[in-house]
Amino acid sequence: MAAVNNKFKEYRIKENDIEAVVVPELGGMLTEFKVRGKDILYLDRSLLKKGDIHGGGFPVLFPVCGSLKGGVYKVDDEVYPMPKHGFARNGVWSLKNSQLSGSSITLMFSASDETRVYYPFDFKVFLTYRLSGGALIIKQEVRNNSERAMPFCSGYHPFFTASDKPSIEFDINAGKFLNYNKNQVEKFKSIDFGEPVDHVFFNFTSNTHGYINKKDGYSLKMTLDKKMTALVLWTMEGKNFICLEPWMAKPDAMNTGENVCRVDPGSSTSVEMGIEIAVF
């Protein structure tokens, strides 16, 4: 089902008491994710209109997650710039062959002259949102149409409603995290919201993570593909959201090579994740 809100076309998918709104022109992201009428996502449309990722929603990250050292990386000894979190979140996606049903939608994002300034590959990314069995399933398929192997690491930057962050009970199954603000690795015990929070969790002991948010009346469970090796917890002081971001690799992976996925010429690979919400 399509609707026009402001200048962007929105597509709504629904299954029973779960529904989501997808906006292809806003980087292919979700702008609503409702369970029993409660919207779990934080959204500031005034910032989104300015292209500010801090506007919320569920931004899609490709072909990198986070920042690269110096804002650059190399491909075959040639240096390329790369924006923070890549360029897909600011791109215009399209509906793949009108693939829209009541409970799912598939979008497509392709290489262009603009993307080749940052990423010298011919690619297609297919992004499917599907509501099934009480969960939101998100699948990315990345296809390499180039004549050489194509490195990438993708992920998401979802903004979830959080009006009382210190009261949230986290269940993050990781032994360590990189405290990005302090640039040091620490053992994970608990979250201290008395200081800036920008933590990159890794060394997972399980592929499921989540939290209970009693103040806002919901709990979240996130199940990650084995290709997703990092989970970022980030927020801003004075804002009623937390970001729990599943990434395929830690920041600067295109330079370090750690957990970067490489797709052979003419091949494709996919990564999938699921989110379950319980409202109380």
Rosetta blueprint (number, residue, H / E / L):
1 M L
2 A E
3 A E
4 V E
5 N E
6 N L
7 K L
8 F E
9 K E
10 E E
11 Y E
12 R E
13 I E
14 K E
15 E E
16 N L
17 D L
18 I E
19 E E
20 A E
21 V E
22 V E
23 V E
24 P L
25 E L
26 L L
27 G L
28 G L
29 M E
30 L E
31 T E
32 E E
33 F E
34 K E
35 V E
36 R L
37 G L
38 K E
39 D E
40 I L
41 L E
42 Y L
43 L E
44 D L
45 R H
46 S H
47 L H
48 L H
49 K L
50 K L
51 G L
52 D L
53 I H
54 H H
55 G H
56 G E
57 G L
58 F E
59 P L
60 V E
61 L E
62 F E
63 P L
64 V L
65 C L
66 G L
67 S L
68 L L
69 K H
70 G H
71 G H
72 V E
73 Y E
74 K E
75 V E
76 D L
77 D L
78 E E
79 V E
80 Y E
81 P E
82 M L
83 P L
84 K L
85 H L
86 G E
87 F L
88 A H
89 R H
90 N H
91 G L
92 V L
93 W L
94 S E
95 L E
96 K E
97 N E
98 S E
99 Q E
100 L E
101 S L
102 G L
103 S L
104 S E
105 I E
106 T E
107 L E
108 M E
109 F E
110 S E
111 A L
112 S L
113 D H
114 E H
115 T H
116 R H
117 V L
118 Y L
119 Y L
120 P L
121 F L
122 D L
123 F E
124 K E
125 V E
126 F E
127 L E
128 T E
129 Y E
130 R E
131 L E
132 S E
133 G L
134 G L
135 A E
136 L E
137 I E
138 I E
139 K E
140 Q E
141 E E
142 V E
143 R E
144 N E
145 N L
146 S L
147 E L
148 R L
149 A L
150 M E
151 P E
152 F E
153 C L
154 S L
155 G E
156 Y E
157 H L
158 P L
159 F E
160 F E
161 T E
162 A L
163 S L
164 D L
165 K H
166 P H
167 S H
168 I L
169 E E
170 F E
171 D E
172 I L
173 N L
174 A E
175 G E
176 K E
177 F E
178 L E
179 N E
180 Y L
181 N L
182 K L
183 N L
184 Q E
185 V E
186 E E
187 K E
188 F L
189 K L
190 S L
191 I L
192 D L
193 F L
194 G L
195 E L
196 P L
197 V L
198 D E
199 H E
200 V E
201 F E
202 F E
203 N E
204 F E
205 T L
206 S L
207 N L
208 T E
209 H E
210 G E
211 Y E
212 I E
213 N E
214 K L
215 K L
216 D L
217 G L
218 Y E
219 S E
220 L E
221 K E
222 M E
223 T E
224 L E
225 D L
226 K L
227 K L
228 M L
229 T L
230 A E
231 L E
232 V E
233 L E
234 W E
235 T L
236 M L
237 E L
238 G L
239 K L
240 N L
241 F E
242 I E
243 C E
244 L E
245 E E
246 P E
247 W E
248 M L
249 A L
250 K L
251 P L
252 D L
253 A H
254 M H
255 N H
256 T H
257 G L
258 E L
259 N L
260 V L
261 C E
262 R E
263 V E
264 D L
265 P L
266 G L
267 S L
268 S E
269 T E
270 S E
271 V E
272 E E
273 M E
274 G E
275 I E
276 E E
277 I E
278 A E
279 V E
280 F L
